[in-house]
Amino acid sequence: MATKTTTLIAVFAALVLATGCDRGRELRFAAAAQMTGGGNANAGIADIRKYGCGGCHTITGVQGANGLVGPPLEKFAYRAYIAGRLPNTPDNLMHWIQQPQEVVPQNVMPNMGVTEQDSRDIAAYLYSLR
């Protein structure tokens, strides 16, 4: 009997933790959407894959994004600067994502033709990383 009770407690605890994690993610995504003027962090994950960002960067929560060319983007929301030059603001991040060569000529990050909306969505995802 004690084994069943222990098992049920463990399952309940796991469900509570999982629900809390999902709720935390929802709150981070909502805050990121507000910061970026409507960016969709879920779409940002798909955009990160579409543009191949994970070939150069390690990006938490994006399957296959384990590149080692550029800096890892974990906890991006806490960073003070983008590319070591721009204050970390949504407008600066979206500009950097769209036109990295304009911001820092001859850096290794290529212009990938990222659209304005896709940059907004990618920025929303990056700002959800805390």
C-alpha positions in Angstrom: 0.0 0.0 0.0 2.8 2.4 0.8 4.3 1.8 -2.6 1.1 2.9 -4.4 0.8 6.0 -2.2 4.5 6.9 -2.9 4.0 6.3 -6.6 0.9 8.5 -6.7 2.6 11.3 -4.8 5.5 11.2 -7.2 3.2 11.3 -10.2 1.2 14.2 -8.7 4.4 16.1 -7.9 5.7 15.5 -11.5 2.3 16.8 -12.9 2.5 19.9 -10.7 6.0 20.6 -11.8 5.2 20.1 -15.4 2.2 22.4 -15.2 4.3 25.0 -13.5 6.9 24.8 -16.2 4.3 25.2 -18.9 2.7 28.2 -17.1 6.2 29.8 -16.7 6.8 29.3 -20.4 3.4 30.9 -21.3 4.2 33.9 -19.1 7.7 34.3 -20.6 6.2 34.1 -24.1 3.5 36.6 -23.2 6.0 39.0 -21.8 8.3 38.6 -24.8 5.3 39.3 -27.2 4.6 42.5 -25.4 8.3 43.6 -25.4 8.6 43.0 -29.2 5.3 44.5 -30.2 3.5 41.3 -31.0 6.3 38.8 -31.6 5.3 35.2 -31.5 7.9 33.1 -29.6 6.4 29.8 -30.9 6.8 31.1 -34.5 10.3 32.3 -33.5 11.3 28.7 -32.9 10.2 27.7 -36.4 11.9 30.8 -37.8 15.2 29.9 -36.1 15.0 26.5 -37.8 14.0 28.0 -41.1 17.0 30.4 -41.2 19.4 27.9 -39.9 20.4 29.9 -36.8 21.2 26.7 -34.9 24.0 25.9 -37.4 26.1 28.7 -35.7 24.4 29.2 -32.3 23.4 26.9 -29.4 19.9 28.0 -28.6 18.1 26.5 -25.6 14.8 24.9 -26.5 15.4 24.6 -30.3 16.1 21.1 -31.4 19.3 20.8 -33.4 20.5 24.3 -32.5 23.9 23.4 -31.2 26.3 25.4 -33.4 29.6 26.6 -32.0 30.5 29.4 -34.5 28.6 32.2 -32.8 27.9 32.7 -29.1 25.4 30.5 -27.3 22.1 32.4 -26.9 21.0 30.9 -23.6 19.6 33.4 -21.1 19.5 36.0 -23.9 17.0 38.2 -22.1 19.6 39.0 -19.4 22.3 40.2 -21.8 23.3 43.9 -21.7 24.6 44.1 -25.3 24.0 42.6 -28.8 27.1 41.8 -30.8 29.1 43.6 -28.1 27.9 47.0 -29.4 24.2 47.6 -29.3 22.2 47.9 -26.0 19.9 44.9 -25.8 16.6 46.4 -26.8 13.9 44.8 -29.0 14.4 47.3 -31.8 18.2 46.8 -31.8 17.8 43.0 -31.7 15.4 43.0 -34.6 17.7 45.3 -36.6 20.7 43.0 -35.8 18.8 39.9 -36.9 17.7 41.5 -40.2 20.9 43.4 -41.0 23.9 42.2 -39.0 26.4 43.3 -41.7 25.0 46.8 -41.6 25.4 46.9 -37.8 28.9 45.4 -37.8 30.4 45.2 -41.3 32.4 42.1 -42.0 31.4 40.2 -38.9 30.8 36.5 -39.4 27.0 36.6 -39.1 25.5 36.8 -42.6 22.5 38.7 -43.8 20.0 35.9 -44.2 17.1 37.8 -45.6 15.1 37.6 -42.4 11.7 39.4 -42.8 10.6 42.1 -40.3 7.9 39.7 -38.8 10.3 36.8 -38.6 12.9 39.0 -36.8 10.1 40.1 -34.4 9.2 36.4 -33.7 12.9 35.3 -33.3 13.4 38.2 -30.9 10.4 37.2 -28.9 11.8 33.7 -28.5 15.2 35.0 -27.6 13.7 37.3 -25.0 11.8 34.4 -23.5 15.1 32.7 -22.7 15.7 33.5 -19.0 
